[in-house]
Amino acid sequence: MGFARAVSDGKFRAYIEDVAIHKEFQKLGTGTKLVSILLEELSQIDVISLFCEYDLIPPMLLSVLSLYVFEDI
């Protein structure tokens, strides 16, 4: 179906490294759900980074990311 993973020092920084969803499960909210779970797991981390192409982020995921104060740079 898919996966999402992050690299972290366990305290200060985390980097969401990969989110990959099988083509059959794309546009069904699968990636959004996985990232939401990952962000909950990382909630004790001070700085969480996600680097990706803006136009590849589905609108549903953008609304989740905005809850965690992700910024466009």
Secondary structure, DSSP 8 states (H G I E B T S, - for coil): -EEEEEEE-SSSEEEEEEEEE-GGGTTTTHHHHHHHHHHHHTTT-SEEEE---GGGS-HHHHHHHHHTT----
